[in-house]
Amino acid sequence: MYNFDKIIDRTGSDDLKHGVLEERYGDANLLPLWVADMDFETPQFITDALRRRLDHSLFGYTMMPKGYWQQVAGWIRDHHAWQVREEWMTFIPGIVKGIGMVINVFLKPDEKVIIQPPVYHPFRLTPLGNRRQVVYNPLIETPPTGGQGGYMMDFDQLAQVADEKCKLLILSNPHNPAGICWDRETLQRLAHFCHERGIMVISDEIHCDMALFGHRHTPFASVSDEAAQCSITFGAPSKTFNIAGIISSYAIIPNDEIRTKFFSWLEANELNEPTIFSPIATMAAFTPEGEAWRKQMLSYIEGNINFVIDYCATHLPKIKPWRPQASFLVWLDCRELGLNHQQLNDLFVKQAHLALNDGEMFGQGGEGFMRLNVATPRTILQEAMERIMEGLPLP
C-alpha cells in the first residue's frame, strides 16, 4: 500500500505551485491548490529508474530506448481499447507547446482556431499568442442531475460560427476544468462535423488515465475513421504519475498526410528528441507496478472528492462541487454565494488564504466557479475546506 497521507515539504525544490504565489496572488503564504500537479510523492519505482541511470554518470547524446513505443502503445491498448501503431507516435516537448507547433505548421495567418469554453486557458492564450483569431463555441450547462452539474457541446452554435477560415478545433478530452469524459456519440458527431469541413482536431488527452467512479475515457481518434483522419492526439503520463517536470508528452497521428507534415517539421527542428530522463520515467510508469500505484492513487482521489462534496453539503451548502468523471480537479460552483468576480477571489485569497484557479480564466461559462486541486493529503484538504468556511461572511 502507498501512503498518500504523507505530507511532502517542497521547500527548496523550486516548485511552481509555491514559488509564484507572491507574483500571481500577492501573497506567498497561501495554501496552494491551483496548478494541476499533485502533492503526492512521485512513486518510488520511477525515482529508482531515474537513479539507476544517474549512477551511470555520463549524460551524452542518447537514443530512444528499445521497446519504448511498443510499451506506450500497449498501455493505450490495455487501458483505452485503442490499437495505436508505433509509426503513428512521436515525442513532443509538451502539450501546450505542441498546440503552438500545430498552429504554426498547419494554419495560415488569417485562419482561425475554435475552442469550447469554459476550458483550459492555454487553448485560448496559445492561439492568440501566435496571432491567430480564436472562435468560441461555448459548452451548454446541462440541468443538474442528482445535484450534479455538467456540460454538453452546442453543435447548432458550432455550425453558425465555423466559417471557412476555421481550420483547427482544440478539444479537452477528458474536459478540464469540469472533468467530463466525453461519450462516444458526442465525439463521433464532432468528428463528422470537423471532417466534413476540413477542420483538424487536436485532442488533449493528458487526463485520460485518470477516469474516476467507474467512468471510462474514449480516445477521440478511436471513435470513427473520420475522427482518425482529421485529428492529432496529445497525451502524457505526467498528470497520472506526477512527473510534469520530466517532459514526457507524445503525439499520435493516424492520418498519413498530417503525420508526414508534422513529423518532418518536428524532425527538422529536432523537437522530436526527448530529454534523457523522459523515456526512462515513462517506461517505469507504464508497467504493472505503475498500474497498481495508479489504482490506489485514483481511489484516494475519489475519497478526497467525496470528502469535498460531503463537507460542502454539510458546512458550505451554497458551494456545489461538481463530481468529476476524470482527473483530480473539482469544479466548484460558487454562484449561490452571490459574489462578483473580485469578491469571490478575495474570499479565497484574502479571507481563506487559499490559491485556487478562478473560473473566469477558463472563459465564458466559468463565471462564479473556482477550480480546486484535490490531489493532496486529506488533512491538507480538510484544512482548506475549513478555511473556506471560516472565511465566509456571516449571513
Secondary structure, DSSP 8 states (H G I E B T S, - for coil): ---TT-----TTS--HHHHTHHHHHS-TTSEE--SS--SS---HHHHHHHHHHHTS---------TTHHHHHHHHHHHHH-----GGGEEEES-HHHHHHHHHHHH--TT-EEEE-SS--THHHHHHHHTT-EEEE---EEEEEETTEEEEE--HHHHHHH--TTEEEEEEESS-TTT-----HHHHHHHHHHHHHHT-EEEEE-TTGGGB-TT-----GGGS-HHHHHTEEEEE-SHHHHT-TTS--EEEE---HHHHHHHHHHHHHTT-S---TTHHHHHHHHSSHHHHHHHHHHHHHHHHHHHHHHHHHHHH-TT-EEE--SBSSEEEEE-GGG---HHHHHHIIIIIS-EE-EEGGGG-TT-TTEEEEE--S-HHHHHHHHHHHHHHS---
